[in-house]
């Protein structure tokens, strides 16, 4: 990373480290800024926005640099090492491409759902970098990124562990509903809605009984089409209100869990 460790770069990296140690901002509604930093962050002379994209939500973390629709570089590493490696990976990609943070037009973060720690690390890093260089932020749902891989309305599904999945009903690119629920319940819900399920490669067999379409495992580069759309509309997220996306069970699913728990306790008491 020769040529990167100048005074400005050091400040930028310190900002990231500080953000990674900080607690997440209080949750709140996302405020959309249509005019944030219009003067300082217009796309380059060629009209193509330069973006840094970060996705640390899954078992594999990825960082990508894009010049318009072209992905210039992408690096993958173990998600469990995001807190140790993310800063170095970002610095390395910038150096490899001959860019610095000041050359970017916006920062893009996939804000979940996924690994609690991974999501937090990625969001904190992007917030820190944005603060260091006053760069606008674009935060995207990983479920919407997944849904965008297919042309039709779908139920997008990501593994949540313990027999549960994160899911979202996405119609015309917009999330209608989302939660974390039992796999079987989501399959039946998709059937009732007449929608196919889209999931990452290798997970389709766990969703038997539904119409399932698998796509390659998501990377940061997969967020680029949605990010470019947001960039064109000048729709940025307020960093003071922006928080990670942590999903909870639907009310129906919560009631079902409580029922199963009562039945189990009754069975234990009767035995």
KEBABA-228395 format. One record per atom (N, C-alpha, C): residue number from 1; chain; atom name; x, y, z. Coordinates in steps of 0.1 Angstrom, whole numbers, always signed. Atoms other than C-alpha are relative to their C-alpha. Example, Ala and Ser with C-alpha at 12.3 -4.5 7.8 and 13.67 -1.06 7.14 Angstrom:
BEGIN
[1 A N [+9 -12 +0]]
[1 A CA [+123 -45 +78]]
[1 A C [+9 +12 +0]]
[2 A N [-9 -11 +0]]
[2 A CA [+137 -11 +71]]
[2 A C [-8 +11 +8]]
//
This chain:
BEGIN
[1 A N [+8 -12 +0]]
[1 A CA [+0 +0 +0]]
[1 A C [+9 +12 +0]]
[2 A N [-9 -11 +1]]
[2 A CA [+29 +23 -8]]
[2 A C [-8 +12 -7]]
[3 A N [+6 -12 +6]]
[3 A CA [+18 +59 -16]]
[3 A C [-14 +3 +6]]
[4 A N [+14 -2 -6]]
[4 A CA [-14 +55 +5]]
[4 A C [+1 +7 +14]]
[5 A N [-1 -4 -14]]
[5 A CA [-1 +63 +40]]
[5 A C [+5 +14 +1]]
[6 A N [-3 -14 -2]]
[6 A CA [-1 +101 +37]]
[6 A C [-8 +6 +11]]
[7 A N [+8 -6 -12]]
[7 A CA [-16 +125 +63]]
[7 A C [-15 -1 -2]]
[8 A N [+15 +1 +1]]
[8 A CA [-51 +126 +48]]
[8 A C [-4 -15 +1]]
[9 A N [+4 +14 -1]]
[9 A CA [-52 +88 +44]]
[9 A C [+0 -5 +14]]
[10 A N [+0 +4 -14]]
[10 A CA [-41 +84 +80]]
[10 A C [-12 +5 +7]]
[11 A N [+12 -5 -6]]
[11 A CA [-69 +106 +91]]
[11 A C [-13 -8 -4]]
[12 A N [+12 +8 +5]]
[12 A CA [-94 +86 +70]]
[12 A C [-1 -13 +7]]
[13 A N [+0 +13 -7]]
[13 A CA [-83 +53 +85]]
[13 A C [-3 +1 +15]]
[14 A N [+3 -2 -14]]
[14 A CA [-84 +67 +120]]
[14 A C [-15 +2 +2]]
[15 A N [+14 -2 -1]]
[15 A CA [-119 +78 +114]]
[15 A C [-8 -13 -1]]
[16 A N [+7 +13 +1]]
[16 A CA [-129 +43 +103]]
[16 A C [+2 -8 +13]]
[17 A N [-2 +8 -12]]
[17 A CA [-113 +27 +134]]
[17 A C [-9 +6 +11]]
[18 A N [+8 -6 -10]]
[18 A CA [-131 +52 +156]]
[18 A C [-14 -4 -1]]
[19 A N [+14 +4 +2]]
[19 A CA [-164 +44 +140]]
[19 A C [-3 -14 +3]]
[20 A N [+2 +14 -2]]
[20 A CA [-159 +7 +143]]
[20 A C [-1 -3 +15]]
[21 A N [+1 +2 -14]]
[21 A CA [-155 +11 +181]]
[21 A C [-13 +7 +6]]
[22 A N [+12 -7 -5]]
[22 A CA [-185 +34 +184]]
[22 A C [-12 -9 +0]]
[23 A N [+13 +7 +0]]
[23 A CA [-220 +22 +192]]
[23 A C [-8 +5 -12]]
[24 A N [+8 -4 +11]]
[24 A CA [-245 +22 +164]]
[24 A C [-9 +12 +4]]
[25 A N [+9 -11 -3]]
[25 A CA [-266 +53 +160]]
[25 A C [-14 -5 +4]]
[26 A N [+14 +4 -4]]
[26 A CA [-301 +52 +176]]
[26 A C [-8 -3 -12]]
[27 A N [+9 +3 +11]]
[27 A CA [-326 +36 +153]]
[27 A C [-10 +11 -3]]
[28 A N [+10 -11 +3]]
[28 A CA [-349 +59 +134]]
[28 A C [-3 -2 -15]]
[29 A N [+4 +0 +14]]
[29 A CA [-366 +64 +100]]
[29 A C [+11 +6 -8]]
[30 A N [-10 -5 +8]]
[30 A CA [-342 +68 +72]]
[30 A C [-4 +13 -7]]
[31 A N [+3 -13 +7]]
[31 A CA [-341 +104 +59]]
[31 A C [+7 +0 -13]]
[32 A N [-6 +0 +13]]
[32 A CA [-335 +107 +22]]
[32 A C [+4 +14 -4]]
[33 A N [-5 -13 +4]]
[33 A CA [-313 +136 +11]]
[33 A C [+1 +0 -15]]
[34 A N [-1 -2 +14]]
[34 A CA [-318 +147 -25]]
[34 A C [+11 +10 -5]]
[35 A N [-9 -10 +5]]
[35 A CA [-293 +175 -25]]
[35 A C [+13 +0 +8]]
[36 A N [-12 +0 -8]]
[36 A CA [-266 +164 -1]]
[36 A C [+13 +1 -8]]
[37 A N [-13 -2 +5]]
[37 A CA [-232 +177 -11]]
[37 A C [+0 +0 -16]]
[38 A N [+1 -1 +15]]
[38 A CA [-243 +185 -47]]
[38 A C [+12 +6 -6]]
[39 A N [-12 -7 +6]]
[39 A CA [-214 +208 -53]]
[39 A C [+12 -8 +1]]
[40 A N [-13 +7 -3]]
[40 A CA [-187 +186 -38]]
[40 A C [+1 -14 -6]]
[41 A N [+0 +14 +4]]
[41 A CA [-198 +152 -51]]
[41 A C [-7 -3 -13]]
[42 A N [+6 +4 +13]]
[42 A CA [-210 +154 -87]]
[42 A C [+9 -10 -6]]
[43 A N [-9 +10 +7]]
[43 A CA [-198 +125 -109]]
[43 A C [+11 +7 -8]]
[44 A N [-12 -5 +7]]
[44 A CA [-165 +129 -126]]
[44 A C [-3 +5 -14]]
[45 A N [+2 -7 +13]]
[45 A CA [-159 +146 -159]]
[45 A C [-6 -9 -11]]
[46 A N [+6 +10 +10]]
[46 A CA [-169 +114 -178]]
[46 A C [-14 -3 +3]]
[47 A N [+14 +2 -4]]
[47 A CA [-202 +114 -160]]
[47 A C [-3 -13 +7]]
[48 A N [+2 +13 -6]]
[48 A CA [-196 +80 -144]]
[48 A C [+3 +2 +15]]
[49 A N [-3 -1 -14]]
[49 A CA [-200 +80 -106]]
[49 A C [+10 -11 +5]]
[50 A N [-10 +9 -6]]
[50 A CA [-171 +64 -86]]
[50 A C [-5 -4 +14]]
[51 A N [+6 +5 -12]]
[51 A CA [-184 +42 -58]]
[51 A C [+9 -11 +7]]
[52 A N [-5 +11 -8]]
[52 A CA [-170 +21 -30]]
[52 A C [-11 -7 +6]]
[53 A N [+11 +8 -5]]
[53 A CA [-193 -8 -21]]
[53 A C [+5 -10 +10]]
[54 A N [-4 +9 -11]]
[54 A CA [-191 -28 +11]]
[54 A C [-11 -9 +4]]
[55 A N [+10 +10 -5]]
[55 A CA [-210 -60 +21]]
[55 A C [+7 -9 +10]]
[56 A N [-6 +9 -11]]
[56 A CA [-199 -77 +54]]
[56 A C [-11 -7 +7]]
[57 A N [+12 +6 -7]]
[57 A CA [-233 -93 +61]]
[57 A C [+1 -15 +1]]
[58 A N [+0 +14 +1]]
[58 A CA [-225 -129 +52]]
[58 A C [+13 -7 +5]]
[59 A N [-12 +7 -4]]
[59 A CA [-199 -156 +58]]
[59 A C [+12 +5 -8]]
[60 A N [-11 -6 +8]]
[60 A CA [-179 -140 +30]]
[60 A C [-2 +15 -2]]
[61 A N [+1 -14 +1]]
[61 A CA [-173 -103 +32]]
[61 A C [+7 +5 -13]]
[62 A N [-6 -5 +13]]
[62 A CA [-166 -83 +0]]
[62 A C [+0 +15 +0]]
[63 A N [-1 -15 +3]]
[63 A CA [-155 -48 -10]]
[63 A C [+3 +2 -14]]
[64 A N [-2 -3 +14]]
[64 A CA [-157 -34 -45]]
[64 A C [+1 +14 -3]]
[65 A N [-1 -14 +5]]
[65 A CA [-148 -3 -64]]
[65 A C [-6 +0 -14]]
[66 A N [+6 +0 +13]]
[66 A CA [-169 +7 -94]]
[66 A C [+1 +14 -6]]
[67 A N [-1 -12 +8]]
[67 A CA [-165 +33 -121]]
[67 A C [-12 +0 -9]]
[68 A N [+13 +2 +8]]
[68 A CA [-201 +37 -134]]
[68 A C [-5 -14 +2]]
[69 A N [+5 +14 +0]]
[69 A CA [-214 +3 -144]]
[69 A C [+12 -10 +1]]
[70 A N [-11 +9 +1]]
[70 A CA [-179 -12 -145]]
[70 A C [+6 -2 +14]]
[71 A N [-7 +3 -13]]
[71 A CA [-165 -30 -114]]
[71 A C [+15 -1 -3]]
[72 A N [-15 +0 +3]]
[72 A CA [-128 -22 -114]]
[72 A C [+7 -10 +8]]
[73 A N [-7 +9 -8]]
[73 A CA [-118 -44 -85]]
[73 A C [-10 -5 +11]]
[74 A N [+8 +5 -11]]
[74 A CA [-134 -66 -58]]
[74 A C [+9 -10 +8]]
[75 A N [-8 +9 -8]]
[75 A CA [-118 -84 -29]]
[75 A C [-9 -7 +10]]
[76 A N [+8 +8 -9]]
[76 A CA [-134 -112 -8]]
[76 A C [+9 -5 +11]]
[77 A N [-8 +5 -12]]
[77 A CA [-123 -123 +27]]
[77 A C [-11 -5 +10]]
[78 A N [+9 +6 -9]]
[78 A CA [-138 -142 +56]]
[78 A C [-7 +10 +8]]
[79 A N [+8 -9 -7]]
[79 A CA [-167 -124 +72]]
[79 A C [+4 +1 +14]]
[80 A N [-3 -1 -15]]
[80 A CA [-156 -133 +107]]
[80 A C [+13 +8 +2]]
[81 A N [-12 -8 -2]]
[81 A CA [-124 -113 +101]]
[81 A C [-2 +15 -5]]
[82 A N [+3 -14 +5]]
[82 A CA [-142 -81 +89]]
[82 A C [+6 +11 +9]]
[83 A N [-4 -10 -10]]
[83 A CA [-133 -62 +121]]
[83 A C [+15 +2 -1]]
[84 A N [-14 -1 +1]]
[84 A CA [-96 -70 +115]]
[84 A C [+5 +4 -14]]
[85 A N [-5 -1 +14]]
[85 A CA [-93 -69 +77]]
[85 A C [-7 +11 -8]]
[86 A N [+8 -9 +9]]
[86 A CA [-119 -44 +64]]
[86 A C [+8 +13 -4]]
[87 A N [-7 -13 +3]]
[87 A CA [-98 -12 +67]]
[87 A C [+11 -3 -10]]
[88 A N [-11 +3 +9]]
[88 A CA [-68 -28 +51]]
[88 A C [-4 -4 -14]]
[89 A N [+5 +3 +13]]
[89 A CA [-89 -42 +22]]
[89 A C [-4 +12 -7]]
[90 A N [+5 -13 +7]]
[90 A CA [-105 -8 +15]]
[90 A C [+13 +8 -4]]
[91 A N [-12 -8 +3]]
[91 A CA [-71 +9 +16]]
[91 A C [+8 -7 -12]]
[92 A N [-7 +7 +11]]
[92 A CA [-56 -18 -7]]
[92 A C [-7 +2 -13]]
[93 A N [+7 -1 +13]]
[93 A CA [-83 -16 -33]]
[93 A C [+1 +14 -5]]
[94 A N [-1 -14 +4]]
[94 A CA [-81 +22 -34]]
[94 A C [+14 +2 -6]]
[95 A N [-14 -1 +5]]
[95 A CA [-43 +20 -38]]
[95 A C [+2 -7 -14]]
[96 A N [-1 +8 +12]]
[96 A CA [-46 -7 -65]]
[96 A C [-6 +7 -12]]
[97 A N [+7 -7 +11]]
[97 A CA [-70 +15 -85]]
[97 A C [+6 +14 -2]]
[98 A N [-5 -14 +1]]
[98 A CA [-50 +47 -80]]
[98 A C [-10 +10 +5]]
[99 A N [+10 -9 -5]]
[99 A CA [-79 +63 -62]]
[99 A C [+3 +3 +15]]
[100 A N [+1 -4 -14]]
[100 A CA [-83 +81 -29]]
[100 A C [-14 +3 +4]]
[101 A N [+14 -2 -4]]
[101 A CA [-114 +87 -9]]
[101 A C [-6 +13 -6]]
[102 A N [+5 -12 +5]]
[102 A CA [-116 +122 -22]]
[102 A C [-4 -1 -15]]
[103 A N [+4 +3 +14]]
[103 A CA [-120 +107 -57]]
[103 A C [-14 -6 -1]]
[104 A N [+13 +7 +1]]
[104 A CA [-152 +89 -48]]
[104 A C [-12 +10 +0]]
[105 A N [+12 -8 +0]]
[105 A CA [-187 +102 -54]]
[105 A C [-10 -4 +11]]
[106 A N [+9 +5 -10]]
[106 A CA [-205 +81 -28]]
[106 A C [+6 -13 +6]]
[107 A N [-3 +13 -6]]
[107 A CA [-201 +51 -4]]
[107 A C [-13 -8 +1]]
[108 A N [+12 +8 +0]]
[108 A CA [-224 +22 -5]]
[108 A C [+2 -11 +10]]
[109 A N [-1 +11 -10]]
[109 A CA [-231 -2 +24]]
[109 A C [-13 -9 -1]]
[110 A N [+11 +9 -2]]
[110 A CA [-252 -33 +24]]
[110 A C [-3 -2 +15]]
[111 A N [+2 -2 -15]]
[111 A CA [-268 -28 +58]]
[111 A C [-7 -12 +7]]
[112 A N [+6 +12 -6]]
[112 A CA [-282 -63 +65]]
[112 A C [-13 -4 -8]]
[113 A N [-3 +8 -12]]
[113 A CA [-298 -85 +74]]
[113 A C [+11 -10 -3]]
[114 A N [-11 +10 +1]]
[114 A CA [-271 -110 +82]]
[114 A C [+7 -1 +14]]
[115 A N [-7 +1 -13]]
[115 A CA [-244 -115 +108]]
[115 A C [+0 +13 +8]]
[116 A N [+1 -12 -8]]
[116 A CA [-249 -91 +136]]
[116 A C [+13 +8 +1]]
[117 A N [-13 -6 -1]]
[117 A CA [-212 -84 +141]]
[117 A C [+4 +6 -14]]
[118 A N [-4 -4 +13]]
[118 A CA [-205 -83 +104]]
[118 A C [-7 +13 -5]]
[119 A N [+8 -12 +4]]
[119 A CA [-233 -58 +96]]
[119 A C [+5 +12 +7]]
[120 A N [-4 -11 -8]]
[120 A CA [-222 -36 +125]]
[120 A C [+14 +6 -5]]
[121 A N [-13 -4 +5]]
[121 A CA [-186 -35 +113]]
[121 A C [+0 +7 -13]]
[122 A N [+1 -6 +13]]
[122 A CA [-194 -27 +77]]
[122 A C [-7 +14 +1]]
[123 A N [+7 -12 -1]]
[123 A CA [-219 +0 +86]]
[123 A C [+9 +11 +7]]
[124 A N [-8 -9 -7]]
[124 A CA [-195 +16 +111]]
[124 A C [+11 +5 -8]]
[125 A N [-11 -4 +9]]
[125 A CA [-167 +16 +86]]
[125 A C [-4 +10 -10]]
[126 A N [+5 -9 +10]]
[126 A CA [-187 +33 +59]]
[126 A C [-4 +13 +6]]
[127 A N [+3 -13 -6]]
[127 A CA [-200 +59 +83]]
[127 A C [+13 +7 +4]]
[128 A N [-12 -7 -4]]
[128 A CA [-165 +66 +95]]
[128 A C [+7 +6 -12]]
[129 A N [-6 -5 +13]]
[129 A CA [-152 +70 +59]]
[129 A C [-8 +12 -5]]
[130 A N [+8 -11 +5]]
[130 A CA [-181 +92 +50]]
[130 A C [+2 +12 +8]]
[131 A N [-3 -11 -9]]
[131 A CA [-175 +114 +80]]
[131 A C [+14 +6 -3]]
[132 A N [-14 -5 +2]]
[132 A CA [-138 +117 +72]]
[132 A C [+1 +8 -13]]
[133 A N [-1 -7 +12]]
[133 A CA [-144 +129 +37]]
[133 A C [-13 +7 -5]]
[134 A N [+13 -7 +3]]
[134 A CA [-180 +143 +38]]
[134 A C [-6 -6 -12]]
[135 A N [+6 +6 +12]]
[135 A CA [-191 +117 +13]]
[135 A C [-14 -5 +3]]
[136 A N [+13 +5 -2]]
[136 A CA [-227 +108 +8]]
[136 A C [-1 -15 +1]]
[137 A N [+1 +14 -3]]
[137 A CA [-239 +74 +19]]
[137 A C [-13 -6 -7]]
[138 A N [+11 +7 +5]]
[138 A CA [-262 +49 +2]]
[138 A C [-1 -14 +7]]
[139 A N [+2 +12 -7]]
[139 A CA [-275 +20 +23]]
[139 A C [-11 -9 -6]]
[140 A N [+9 +9 +8]]
[140 A CA [-292 -10 +7]]
[140 A C [-3 -13 +8]]
[141 A N [+4 +12 -6]]
[141 A CA [-311 -40 +20]]
[141 A C [+6 -12 -8]]
[142 A N [-5 +12 +7]]
[142 A CA [-294 -73 +12]]
[142 A C [-11 -8 -7]]
[143 A N [+12 +7 +6]]
[143 A CA [-328 -88 +5]]
[143 A C [-4 +6 -13]]
[144 A N [+3 -7 +13]]
[144 A CA [-335 -61 -21]]
[144 A C [+11 -3 -10]]
[145 A N [-11 +3 +10]]
[145 A CA [-301 -67 -37]]
[145 A C [-2 -14 -5]]
[146 A N [+2 +13 +4]]
[146 A CA [-309 -104 -38]]
[146 A C [-12 -1 -10]]
[147 A N [+12 +0 +8]]
[147 A CA [-344 -98 -53]]
[147 A C [+3 +7 -14]]
[148 A N [-3 -7 +13]]
[148 A CA [-329 -75 -80]]
[148 A C [+7 -9 -10]]
[149 A N [-7 +9 +9]]
[149 A CA [-310 -105 -94]]
[149 A C [-10 -7 -10]]
[150 A N [+10 +6 +9]]
[150 A CA [-343 -117 -110]]
[150 A C [-10 +10 -4]]
[151 A N [+9 -11 +5]]
[151 A CA [-368 -98 -131]]
[151 A C [-14 +1 +6]]
[152 A N [+14 +1 -4]]
[152 A CA [-400 -108 -114]]
[152 A C [-2 +4 +15]]
[153 A N [+3 -2 -14]]
[153 A CA [-417 -100 -81]]
[153 A C [+3 -14 +7]]
[154 A N [-4 +12 -7]]
[154 A CA [-404 -125 -55]]
[154 A C [+0 +1 +15]]
[155 A N [-3 +1 -14]]
[155 A CA [-399 -136 -19]]
[155 A C [+15 -3 +0]]
[156 A N [-14 +1 -1]]
[156 A CA [-362 -130 -13]]
[156 A C [+4 -6 +13]]
[157 A N [-3 +8 -12]]
[157 A CA [-347 -154 +13]]
[157 A C [+15 -1 +2]]
[158 A N [-14 +2 -4]]
[158 A CA [-314 -155 +32]]
[158 A C [+0 -8 +13]]
[159 A N [+0 +9 -12]]
[159 A CA [-304 -181 +58]]
[159 A C [+3 +8 +12]]
[160 A N [-2 -7 -13]]
[160 A CA [-307 -169 +94]]
[160 A C [+5 -10 +10]]
[161 A N [-4 +10 -10]]
[161 A CA [-298 -202 +111]]
[161 A C [-11 -5 +8]]
[162 A N [+9 +6 -9]]
[162 A CA [-316 -225 +135]]
[162 A C [-14 -2 -7]]
[163 A N [+12 +3 +7]]
[163 A CA [-342 -234 +108]]
[163 A C [-8 +12 -4]]
[164 A N [+7 -12 +3]]
[164 A CA [-351 -198 +102]]
[164 A C [+7 +7 -12]]
[165 A N [-5 -7 +11]]
[165 A CA [-347 -174 +73]]
[165 A C [-4 +15 +1]]
[166 A N [+4 -14 +2]]
[166 A CA [-346 -136 +67]]
[166 A C [-7 +0 -14]]
[167 A N [+7 +0 +13]]
[167 A CA [-371 -129 +40]]
[167 A C [-7 +14 -2]]
[168 A N [+7 -12 +4]]
[168 A CA [-388 -100 +21]]
[168 A C [-8 -3 -12]]
[169 A N [+8 +0 +12]]
[169 A CA [-416 -98 -3]]
[169 A C [+3 +13 -8]]
[170 A N [-4 -11 +8]]
[170 A CA [-403 -75 -30]]
[170 A C [-8 +1 -13]]
[171 A N [+8 -2 +12]]
[171 A CA [-426 -61 -57]]
[171 A C [+5 +13 -7]]
[172 A N [-5 -12 +7]]
[172 A CA [-414 -37 -84]]
[172 A C [+12 +6 +6]]
[173 A N [-12 -5 -6]]
[173 A CA [-381 -34 -66]]
[173 A C [-2 +6 +14]]
[174 A N [+3 -5 -13]]
[174 A CA [-398 -23 -33]]
[174 A C [-4 -11 +10]]
[175 A N [+4 +10 -10]]
[175 A CA [-401 -42 -1]]
[175 A C [-14 +3 +6]]
[176 A N [+14 -1 -4]]
[176 A CA [-437 -48 +8]]
[176 A C [-1 -5 +15]]
[177 A N [-1 +5 -14]]
[177 A CA [-430 -69 +40]]
[177 A C [+13 -7 +2]]
[178 A N [-12 +7 -2]]
[178 A CA [-400 -84 +56]]
[178 A C [+1 -4 +15]]
[179 A N [-1 +5 -14]]
[179 A CA [-392 -104 +88]]
[179 A C [+10 -12 +0]]
[180 A N [-7 +13 -1]]
[180 A CA [-374 -135 +101]]
[180 A C [-10 -10 +5]]
[181 A N [+11 +10 -3]]
[181 A CA [-395 -167 +102]]
[181 A C [+6 -14 -3]]
[182 A N [-4 +14 +3]]
[182 A CA [-393 -205 +100]]
[182 A C [-1 -2 -15]]
[183 A N [-1 +2 +15]]
[183 A CA [-383 -218 +66]]
[183 A C [-14 -5 -5]]
[184 A N [+12 +6 +5]]
[184 A CA [-415 -239 +63]]
[184 A C [-11 +11 -2]]
[185 A N [+10 -10 +0]]
[185 A CA [-437 -209 +71]]
[185 A C [+2 +9 -12]]
[186 A N [-3 -8 +11]]
[186 A CA [-420 -188 +44]]
[186 A C [-4 -6 -13]]
[187 A N [+3 +8 +12]]
[187 A CA [-424 -215 +18]]
[187 A C [-15 +1 -2]]
[188 A N [+15 +0 +1]]
[188 A CA [-462 -217 +25]]
[188 A C [-5 +15 -3]]
[189 A N [+4 -14 +2]]
[189 A CA [-464 -179 +26]]
[189 A C [+2 +4 -15]]
[190 A N [-3 -3 +14]]
[190 A CA [-448 -176 -9]]
[190 A C [-10 -7 -9]]
[191 A N [+10 +7 +8]]
[191 A CA [-472 -203 -22]]
[191 A C [-14 +8 +1]]
[192 A N [+13 -8 -2]]
[192 A CA [-502 -183 -8]]
[192 A C [+0 +12 -8]]
[193 A N [-1 -12 +7]]
[193 A CA [-490 -152 -25]]
[193 A C [+2 -2 -15]]
[194 A N [-3 +3 +14]]
[194 A CA [-482 -170 -58]]
[194 A C [+13 +5 -5]]
[195 A N [-13 -5 +3]]
[195 A CA [-446 -159 -57]]
[195 A C [+11 -10 +1]]
[196 A N [-12 +9 -1]]
[196 A CA [-413 -177 -64]]
[196 A C [+9 +5 +11]]
[197 A N [-10 -4 -10]]
[197 A CA [-385 -177 -39]]
[197 A C [+13 +1 -7]]
[198 A N [-13 -1 +5]]
[198 A CA [-351 -165 -48]]
[198 A C [+10 +0 +12]]
[199 A N [-10 +2 -10]]
[199 A CA [-321 -175 -27]]
[199 A C [+14 -2 -5]]
[200 A N [-13 +2 +4]]
[200 A CA [-284 -179 -28]]
[200 A C [+3 -15 -4]]
[201 A N [-4 +13 +5]]
[201 A CA [-268 -209 -45]]
[201 A C [+3 -9 +12]]
[202 A N [-2 +9 -11]]
[202 A CA [-268 -240 -23]]
[202 A C [-10 -1 +11]]
[203 A N [+10 +0 -11]]
[203 A CA [-297 -231 -1]]
[203 A C [-14 -4 -5]]
[204 A N [+13 +3 +6]]
[204 A CA [-326 -240 -24]]
[204 A C [-5 -13 +6]]
[205 A N [+4 +13 -5]]
[205 A CA [-327 -276 -11]]
[205 A C [-7 +1 +14]]
[206 A N [+6 -3 -13]]
[206 A CA [-336 -262 +24]]
[206 A C [-14 +6 -1]]
[207 A N [+13 -7 +2]]
[207 A CA [-367 -246 +9]]
[207 A C [-9 -9 -8]]
[208 A N [+8 +9 +8]]
[208 A CA [-383 -277 -6]]
[208 A C [-15 +3 +2]]
[209 A N [+15 -1 +0]]
[209 A CA [-420 -275 -15]]
[209 A C [-4 +13 -7]]
[210 A N [+4 -13 +7]]
[210 A CA [-418 -240 -31]]
[210 A C [+7 +1 -13]]
[211 A N [-6 -2 +13]]
[211 A CA [-409 -227 -65]]
[211 A C [+13 +9 +3]]
[212 A N [-13 -6 -5]]
[212 A CA [-372 -218 -58]]
[212 A C [+9 +3 -12]]
[213 A N [-10 -3 +10]]
[213 A CA [-347 -200 -80]]
[213 A C [+13 +4 +7]]
[214 A N [-13 -3 -7]]
[214 A CA [-310 -200 -69]]
[214 A C [+8 +10 -9]]
[215 A N [-10 -9 +7]]
[215 A CA [-285 -172 -78]]
[215 A C [+13 -1 +7]]
[216 A N [-13 +1 -7]]
[216 A CA [-248 -170 -71]]
[216 A C [+0 +8 +13]]
[217 A N [-1 -7 -13]]
[217 A CA [-238 -160 -36]]
[217 A C [+3 +15 -2]]
[218 A N [-1 -15 +1]]
[218 A CA [-241 -122 -32]]
[218 A C [+14 +5 +3]]
[219 A N [-12 -8 -3]]
[219 A CA [-211 -99 -33]]
[219 A C [-3 +15 +0]]
[220 A N [+2 -14 +0]]
[220 A CA [-207 -62 -29]]
[220 A C [-3 +6 -14]]
[221 A N [+3 -4 +14]]
[221 A CA [-207 -58 -67]]
[221 A C [-14 -1 -4]]
[222 A N [+14 +2 +3]]
[222 A CA [-242 -71 -68]]
[222 A C [-9 +12 +4]]
[223 A N [+8 -12 -5]]
[223 A CA [-254 -39 -50]]
[223 A C [+1 +11 -10]]
[224 A N [-3 -11 +9]]
[224 A CA [-241 -18 -79]]
[224 A C [-12 +5 -8]]
[225 A N [+11 -5 +7]]
[225 A CA [-273 -16 -100]]
[225 A C [-9 +8 +8]]
[226 A N [+8 -7 -9]]
[226 A CA [-294 -5 -71]]
[226 A C [+6 +13 +5]]
[227 A N [-8 -11 -5]]
[227 A CA [-267 +19 -59]]
[227 A C [+0 +11 -11]]
[228 A N [+0 -10 +11]]
[228 A CA [-265 +36 -94]]
[228 A C [-13 +6 -2]]
[229 A N [+13 -6 +1]]
[229 A CA [-302 +40 -94]]
[229 A C [-2 +11 +10]]
[230 A N [+1 -10 -10]]
[230 A CA [-301 +58 -61]]
[230 A C [+9 +12 -2]]
[231 A N [-9 -11 +3]]
[231 A CA [-271 +78 -72]]
[231 A C [-6 +9 -10]]
[232 A N [+7 -8 +10]]
[232 A CA [-290 +90 -103]]
[232 A C [-11 +8 +5]]
[233 A N [+11 -8 -6]]
[233 A CA [-319 +101 -82]]
[233 A C [+5 +9 +11]]
[234 A N [-5 -8 -11]]
[234 A CA [-296 +118 -57]]
[234 A C [-7 -3 +13]]
[235 A N [+7 +5 -12]]
[235 A CA [-312 +97 -29]]
[235 A C [+10 -6 +9]]
[236 A N [-10 +4 -9]]
[236 A CA [-287 +95 -1]]
[236 A C [-6 -2 +14]]
[237 A N [+5 +3 -13]]
[237 A CA [-292 +83 +35]]
[237 A C [+7 +9 +10]]
[238 A N [-5 -8 -11]]
[238 A CA [-288 +105 +66]]
[238 A C [+8 -8 +9]]
[239 A N [-9 +8 -9]]
[239 A CA [-258 +91 +85]]
[239 A C [-4 +1 +15]]
[240 A N [+3 -2 -14]]
[240 A CA [-272 +104 +118]]
[240 A C [-12 -9 +3]]
[241 A N [+12 +8 -2]]
[241 A CA [-304 +83 +114]]
[241 A C [+2 -14 -5]]
[242 A N [-2 +13 +6]]
[242 A CA [-290 +54 +95]]
[242 A C [+4 -11 +10]]
[243 A N [-3 +12 -9]]
[243 A CA [-289 +20 +113]]
[243 A C [+0 -12 -9]]
[244 A N [+0 +13 +6]]
[244 A CA [-283 -16 +104]]
[244 A C [-14 -5 -1]]
[245 A N [+13 +6 +2]]
[245 A CA [-312 -37 +92]]
[245 A C [+0 -13 +8]]
[246 A N [+1 +13 -8]]
[246 A CA [-320 -63 +119]]
[246 A C [-15 -3 +0]]
[247 A N [+14 +4 +1]]
[247 A CA [-352 -82 +113]]
[247 A C [-5 -8 +12]]
[248 A N [+7 +7 -11]]
[248 A CA [-377 -96 +138]]
[248 A C [-11 -8 -6]]
[249 A N [+10 +9 +4]]
[249 A CA [-403 -122 +136]]
[249 A C [-13 +8 -2]]
[250 A N [+13 -6 +1]]
[250 A CA [-438 -113 +124]]
[250 A C [-8 -3 +12]]
[251 A N [+9 +3 -11]]
[251 A CA [-466 -111 +149]]
[251 A C [-5 -14 +0]]
[252 A N [+6 +13 +2]]
[252 A CA [-481 -143 +135]]
[252 A C [+11 -10 +4]]
[253 A N [-11 +9 -3]]
[253 A CA [-447 -161 +138]]
[253 A C [+3 +0 +15]]
[254 A N [-2 -1 -14]]
[254 A CA [-442 -148 +173]]
[254 A C [-10 -7 +8]]
[255 A N [+11 +7 -7]]
[255 A CA [-476 -161 +184]]
[255 A C [+2 -15 -2]]
[256 A N [-2 +14 +3]]
[256 A CA [-468 -195 +168]]
[256 A C [+11 -5 +9]]
[257 A N [-11 +4 -9]]
[257 A CA [-435 -197 +187]]
[257 A C [-5 -1 +14]]
[258 A N [+6 +0 -13]]
[258 A CA [-453 -189 +219]]
[258 A C [-8 -12 +2]]
[259 A N [+8 +11 -1]]
[259 A CA [-478 -216 +212]]
[259 A C [+8 -13 +1]]
[260 A N [-9 +12 -1]]
[260 A CA [-451 -242 +205]]
[260 A C [+7 -1 +13]]
[261 A N [-7 +0 -13]]
[261 A CA [-433 -232 +237]]
[261 A C [-10 -5 +11]]
[262 A N [+10 +4 -10]]
[262 A CA [-465 -236 +257]]
[262 A C [-3 -15 -1]]
[263 A N [+3 +14 +3]]
[263 A CA [-472 -270 +241]]
[263 A C [+11 -9 +5]]
[264 A N [-11 +8 -5]]
[264 A CA [-437 -282 +249]]
[264 A C [+1 +0 +15]]
[265 A N [+0 -1 -15]]
[265 A CA [-439 -270 +285]]
[265 A C [-11 -9 +6]]
[266 A N [+11 +9 -5]]
[266 A CA [-473 -288 +289]]
[266 A C [+4 -14 -2]]
[267 A N [-4 +14 +2]]
[267 A CA [-459 -320 +274]]
[267 A C [+11 -4 +10]]
[268 A N [-10 +3 -10]]
[268 A CA [-429 -318 +298]]
[268 A C [-6 -2 +13]]
[269 A N [+7 +1 -13]]
[269 A CA [-452 -313 +327]]
[269 A C [-8 -12 +1]]
[270 A N [+8 +12 +0]]
[270 A CA [-474 -341 +317]]
[270 A C [+8 -13 +0]]
[271 A N [-8 +12 +1]]
[271 A CA [-445 -365 +312]]
[271 A C [+5 -3 +14]]
//
